[in-house]
């Protein structure tokens, strides 16, 4: 295995457009709640998840036996692997995609098959993926929309995959759902092979909390919970998640700001004649050619962090979409070094 070492050092006090985080911070009502109700006694007790699961199931419109809280999306992926994938099982992922899919697949000893996003457009390879599915396929892991390409598929496309992969566990990672508006969570009752993950690390601005949710039918969830550590999510994270979903105004306002800023970013890239991939998420992948590392480093010197992805997509740099002011600053600095 190749170790995964994300470049997370030295990011404070910079414009963080590199990890697709919320760029304005966590909701104020979550911070206020934690300050008021987190006590010394609370920290001395092992976490209890009943209230969190009740509030989250109500928010997401699922039964309390159809979800579990997880230590970020990473634990959701790990749970799926621990429950359904054994040594030598065939597993399908797309390339490029979130690095932890391959990471946990390799830990499980799976035989990893990869399908490339379509050249040039990096469009979702629906037909190619469906064609590669066989009765031997044990699991399929899909980010919709995908990181780092920003491209995705429709709900109908996911249904086509679910129907063909009826004997496989199909995980749809909806980390960026709020920005695309495409979700298959309502399909849970129809497909016993469907698993959906959500995270509080992106739009909710709580990446430091490490909290997410994994959804599936109750029969599946009973197995998944057997494979889960009883205290994998800390008490503060579970508390923050249940409070965060009680005020959707924060989410709606931030999503609107990001979508507006994304349009501003694309217009700015076009003015600079910089090719980019149309995105359904809160980031945009653009083509910097053989100057990708140079551009990344020059922006860092100016206090702006972006993510080089040229190691898997030659010449590509990914920039997180924050507010309009932040994207305006990014474009101004990019223009000076371009």
N, C-alpha and C positions, 0 to 999 in steps of 0.2 A: 504493500500500500504506500502511496505517496501521502505524506502528512499534509493536512490542510491548515495553513497559517494565514488567516486573513490579516491584512495590514491595518490593525486597529490601534497602533500606538501613536501618540502625539497628535490626537485629533481635537483636543479641547481648544476652545478659543479660535477655531477656524470655521469657515463656512463649509459645513459637512454635506457635500453633494456626492458622496461616494458609496454609501451603504443603504440607500433608499429608505432612510429613517424619516420620521416626521421632523421637519426642520424648524418648527416653532416650539416644540416641547410638549410634554404631557398635559392633559386637561387640568385646568385649575381646580375643578371640583374634586378630582381624584386626589390631588395633593392636599387640599383642605381637609378631606375626609380622613386621610391617613394621619395627618397632624393631630386631628381631634380625637381619633378613636384608637390609634395604636399606642398601647401602654406597655409598661414593663412586664405586666402579667401576660399580655397577649404574646409577647416575644418568648416567654418561658414555656408556652404550651405548644405541643405538636399541632400542625395545621388540621383544621376541620374544613371539609369542602362542601358540606350539605347546602349551605345557603348560597354559595357561589354557583353550584350546579343548578339549583332551583332558579336563580335569577338569570343565568345564562341560557338555560333551556327555554325559559319564557321569552327571552329576547330573540333567540334564533328560531323559535317556533318548532322545537323538537321535544321529545319526551326526556325526562330526567335519566332514563335508562338508555338513551341514544347518544350520549356524549360523555367525554371525560376531559378534565382540564389537564394540560400537559406543560412541561417545562419548555415552552416555545414550540415551534413547528418541528424542531430537531427531535424532540422526544416522540412526537406523533409518528414521524418516519421510523424511528427506532422501534416503537411499539408494534407497528405493522410488520416490520421485519421479524421481530422476536416471536410474533404470534403465527405468522403464515409462511415464512420463508426459511427453508432449511438448506444445508450444504448441498450444492449441485443443482438447486432449483433455477429455472430460467426466469430472468427478470428483464423487463423492457424499460428503458428510459430514453429521453430525447437528448440530443447534443446540439448546442450547449444547453445546460440546465443547472439547477441548483446543485452545488458540489456535494451536499450531504446525502443526496440520493445514492450516488456511487459509493460514498464513504460507508454508509450503513449496509448497503448491498454487499460490499466486499467483506465487511465484518461478519455478515451472515454466511459467507461462503458461496453466494449466489453466482451463477453464470450470467454476467451482465451483457445484454445486447443493446446497442445504441442505434438510434435512427436520427439522422441529421435533419435539422431545420432546412428548409429549401434554400438553395444558394441565391445570392443577390437580395431577395426580398426577406429572407429568414421567416417566411410564412410557416404556419403550423402544418406539418406533413401528415394530414389526416389519412389520406388514402394509403400512403406508405406504411403508416403505423398499423392500420387495420389489416393490411395484407400480411404483415409480419406476425400477427397474433396466431397462436396455435394452441391446441389442447395442452401443450406442455408449458405454456406461459403461466407462471405462478403469481406474478405481480406486475403491475404497470404503475409507474410514478410520473405524474404530469403536473407541472405548474401552469396554471391558467388564470391570467396571462403569465407568460414565461419570463423568468429572470435568467440571462441578461437581455434577451431580444426584445421584450415588451410585447411580443405577438402572442395571440391566443386563438382559441377555437370557440365555436358556438355551443350552446347547450345541446343542439341536435347532433353536433359532432361528438360530444362526450357520450351521448346516448348510443351512437353507432359503435363506439369503442366498448361500452358496457355490454351491449348485446353480443358482440363478437367474442369478448373476453369473459364469458359467463362463468368460467372456472377459475378466474384469476381475481386477486384482490386489486382493485383499481383505486388508487389514491389520487384525488384531485386537490392539489394544494392551492387554496384560494387566498394566499397572502396579500394579493393586490386586488381582491374582488371589488373593494369600494371604488376603485378608480375605473374599472372596466364595466361594472354592473352585471356581469355574467356569473351566475351561480347555479350549481346543480344540487344545492342542499335540499330543495323541495322534492328531488327525485329519490330520496332515501327510501320511502315506502315501496317504491317500484323495483329497486335493484338491490338484491342482497349482497352483491359484490362491490357496492359503492362505499368508499370512505372519503370523507372531506375534512380538510384541515383549515383552520383559520388562526390568525395570530394577532396579538395586541402590540407587536413590535413595529408595525408600519403606521397606519393611519392614526392609531390611538397614541402614538408617541411614547410607548412604554417598553422599548427594546431592552432597557436595563433590568426590567422586571423578569424577563424570560417567562412569558405566559402565553398559552395558546389553547386551542380546543381541537379535539378529534371527534368526528361524528360518524356513526354508522347505525345499522339496525341493532336492536337490543340484543339479539342472539350473538352478533359479532362482538358487541361491546362487553358482554360477559366474559368472553375469552380475552379480549384486549386488556381488561382490568386485571385479569390474573397475571399478566405479564408485566404489569406496571408496579413500580415501587410505591408503597402506600403514602410516602411523603415527598414525592418528586417535585411538587410545586410549593414554593414557600408561602407562608400565610399572608404576607404583605402583597404578593403577586395575585393570589386568589382574591383578596379583598379589593385590590385595585381594579381587577377585571370586572367584578360584579358591579362596582360603582361606575366604571367607565361607560358601560352600556346603558346606564339610566338617563344619560343626557346625550342624545344624538345630534343636538345642535352643533356641538364642537366638531363632530365628524363631518356633518353636512357642509359647514362653513369651510373647513380645511380642504375637503375634496373639491369644492367649487373653486377655491383659490388655486389649487394645484392644476386643475384642468385648464383654467385660464392661463396660468403661467406656462403650462405645457405648449399651448398654442403660441404664446409669445416666444418660447424657446425655438420652436420649429420655424417660425417666421424669421427669427434671427439667424438660424443656421442656413436657411435658404439665401438670405442676403449675403452671407459670407461664402455662399456656394459650397457648403460643406454637406456631403451626403449623409442622410440619417435614415433610421428605420422607424416607420410609423408605429407608435406605441399605444397600448391600452392600459399602461401602468403609470406609476409616478416616477418614471425615469425614461431617458431616451438614449439610444445607442447611436453614436455618430462615428464616421469614418475619418480618421486622422492620418491614414497611410503610415509611412515609415517614421512619422513624427509623433506617433502615439505616446511614447514614453517621454519625449521632449515636452509635449504639450502638458501632460500630467504633471511633470516636475516643475515646469514654469508656472503653472497655476498654483501649485502648492507654495511656491516661493511668494506668491501674492496672496496667500491665506485662503485659497479655495481648493478643496479636495474633490477630485473626481477619481473614477476607478478605471484603470487600464484593463482591458479585456483582450488585448492582442495575443495573449498566450493561447487563447482558444478560438478567437475570431481575429485574424491578422488585421492590424491597423485600427482596431475598434476601441473606442473609449466610451464609458457609460457615465452619464451625468444624472443625478437625482434631481427631480423637479421639486423645488420648494415654493416660496412665495414669488409674486411678480417682482418685488424689489430684489430678491436674491438672484433670480434669473437675469434681471437687468444688469446686476453687478457682474455676474458670470459672463454674459455676452460682451460687456464692455472690456473686460480683461482678456477674453478670448480674441477679440478683434485686434487688440494691441500686439498679441504674440503670434497671431495666425500668419 
